[in-house]
Amino acid sequence: MNLPASPAEEAVSAELAEVRPALGSAYGAALAGARAAVLTRLWRALAFEPLPWVERRERGPGGLTLLLSGGRRLEGPLPDPYATDPYVSEVLLDGAPYRQAGRLVVALGVPHGDAFAAELDDSTASLALSRAGQPAAEDQAPQTGWAWEQRVVDGHPYHPNCRSRPGFSVAEQLAYAPEHRPVVELGLAAVRAGECLVTGAWPAELREGGRLLLPVHPWQAEHVLKQTGREPGALRPGLAAHPLMALRTLAPVAGGAHVKTALSTRLTSSVRDISEYSIETAAAVSAFAQALSERLDGRLHVTRTLGAATARSSDLAAVLREPPEVYADAAAGEWVAPVAALALSPLARSASWRAELARLALSVCLRVLDLGVALEAHGQNLLVVLSPAGDPLRLVYRDLADIRISPDRLLRHGLPVPPLAGRLITDDVTLLRRKLFGSLLTGTLGATTGSATAFGEALAEAAGLPATADTEALLTAPLPTKALTLMRLSPGIPGDQWAQLDNPLAGAGGRGRRQG
């Protein structure tokens, strides 16, 4: 059935006709799938998140019914919290069918729903654009790390705003988004060194006399820095680079350090600037993480932060980070890729490979948690070094800006506490477990398996986990997941909000075996 296009879908279509008319028909063909993909993610949220206007949920053999405040009813298929293939093409609100997430949210009439509905429409249109620009077939495995990252077309596997990019025109998405495979020209802002905060070693090639040259994303230059007197024309020619999954982090074409830039717009859920706190703590956190990884018998590498600098503004800052490829032995045929990209590869179709990945990731990350660090091990931050045959060998973790560190746990193991304060530091067990479990379990591994059944099977085969209280919680307690839709509908509440998912191992005798 042909549905009327949303304003966002119409706007993308009109812009495409101007800047890339050859993609018009492919974009139109991709809309139905994009609508189902976003609606599936929204249905997951409606089914599991603690939304205040959902009074009760009733499961039946034919589906799930949500009883809403005011006596309304919302009906849809039985939800799978780990499904990554779109399986929801329609839901019924008081008997009326809805096939577009934005229109459903408007019809629900919930607080802050109109703004969220606009984000959903933008996500749907951008997702269709992302899919429209893909080659017809990709039989060959990528040969570089950045090419693996650009295979991730659909964005966040569970967030309805998986491709929301407010403030980006169609031309800008085609020019800067990784799934469109562009080469991006970063500019360089020359700032007097005395005006900057620098940690780590800022390289000589990004210095000029008494000035630092800060890499600037072209979108930031066009839309943000011109408002602060640093218009695009004032920037020096910079680096040609491939955008990675994070869009604002890029791998230079000439090789070398990856460059994380400020991008002051809301992508998915967060504004992607770089805080002064992140710059202040970058070197200390990197040195601490390197020392901690040495306790893991070579099973975990952490990419070093080589240098970080800010012109005392979250809108003008950059971080230089070691590329993950340095931890793979290319001469031995090893290669490295983010888990989010591997989830789309033929490897992830193998139950034994998924179990081996779960075993490696859980054993390492639980050990790190016990030592005192909760990694935000989602599929973008967590990478795997693989053998020539694709066997998971070691983990690589990147981007330390949002880990959590427990001084109590570090001291318990005789480890030095880094000289840090602020949001990275907490001894709250619930917060530590949410940080790891909500990213690794109900994010990375759930998306890699792609269904509740396969997720449970992979966890059940993850033998040899460390015998800790965290492992016991993993095996017996409900699993936390970020309530991503609730967060977007609660603009006045800062920080993360959470939902709980049934644990596929709870009540099954703790099938994931532990080391004594």
C-alpha positions, 0 to 999 in steps of 0.5 A: 500500500502506498502511504502519504510521505511525511514532510521529512520524506518529501523534503529529502525527495525534493533535495535529491532531485536537485543534488543527486537525481539518479538516486531518486527512484532507489530512495523511493523504493527504500522508504517502505523498508526504512519505515518498517525498520524505524517502526520496529525499533519504536515498537521495542521501546513501547513494549519494554520501556517504563513509559508513564502513559502505558498502564499495562501490557497484555501478551496473547498468542497473536501479539501484544496489547498495550493499555494506555492511559485514557482507555486507548489500546495499541496492538502489535506483534509479540516483541523480540527485544533483540531482533534486528530485522524489521518485523513490524510493518503495522500497529493498531491504535484503537483499531486504526492502522499505523505504518509510520513511526512519526504519525503513530507518535503524533496520534498517541498525543503524549507529552513532547511527542511532536518533537520526537515524531519529527525526529522519527520522520527524519530518521526514516527519511535519512535511513531510506537515503542511506540504503538508496546509496548502497551498491547493488552487491558486495561479495568481497570483504572490506580490506581496510578498517574504515571500509568495514565501518562504512558497511554499517548502513542502518545505524543504531540497531535499537534506537528509533532515531537510528539515522536522525541527522537534524541540521544535515541537508541531503547534500551534506549527508552524501558528502559526510556520512560514512555509509555514502563512502565519501572522502571528507576534507577537514579544515585546520583552525589556527589558534594561539597555543596560549588560548588552548588546553592541550593534553598528551603530545600534540604533533609537530605537523599540527603546529605552526609557530606559536599556534595549534592547528585544530582539525575541524569538520566541514559541517562544523565550520559551515554551521557552528564556527561561523557564529563564533567568528571562525568562518570556513574561509579562515580555515587552512586546508587540512586532512583528507579522511574517511568518515568512520561509524561515528561520522565525526571521527575519521581515518586520514587517507594518508594513514596515521592517527584517527581524528575525533572532531567536534560536531555540535548537532544531535545525532541519534540522541546526543550532541557530538561536541567535545567537552573541556572535561574530556580534553582535561582527562584524556591523557590520564585516562589513556595512560590508566587504561593502558596500564589496566589492559596489561592485566588482561594477558594480551586479550584486550588492547585499548587504543591510546589517546595520542593528543587532545586539544581545545580552544576552550570551547566544546565547539572547537576541539579535537582528539587524536587516537591510535588506529585499532589496526595497530593491534592486528598482525597483518603479516600473520593475516590478522584483521580487525573490525568493529563488532557492529560491522561484523554483525552484518558479515557472514561470520555472524550467521554461525552460532559457534562464532557468535558463542565464541565472540560472546565468550571472549567479550564477556570473559574480558569485560567482566574481568575489567569490571571486577578490576574496577572499570566499566567499559561502554562496550557497544558495537562501535567502541568494541572491535575484534582482532580476528584470525585469517579464518575469522576466529575471534582472538582479542578485543580492541576498545576505543574511545574512553570518554564515557567509561566508568571507574571505581576507586574502591574496586581498584584499591581492592585489587591493589591498583592505583587510582587515576588522578581523576574526578567528575562523571567518570568516577563512581563506586555505585554497583548499579551504575557500573553494571548498567554501563557494561551490561547495557552496552555489551549485553543488551546492545552489542551481543544482542544485536550480533545475535539478532534475536532473543533465541540466538542471544540466549544460545550465545550466552549459554555457550559462554563458558569460563566466565570469572566467578564474581558477583557481577557474573552472578548478576549477569546470570540471574538478574534482569538485564538493563537496557537504555530506555532510549525513547523514554529519554527522548520524551523526557527532555527535562530529565538529564542523564540515562534512563533504563528499562529491564529485559528478561534474562534468557539465563535466569531460571535456567540453572546459570548455564553460562559456566563460571571459573572457580 
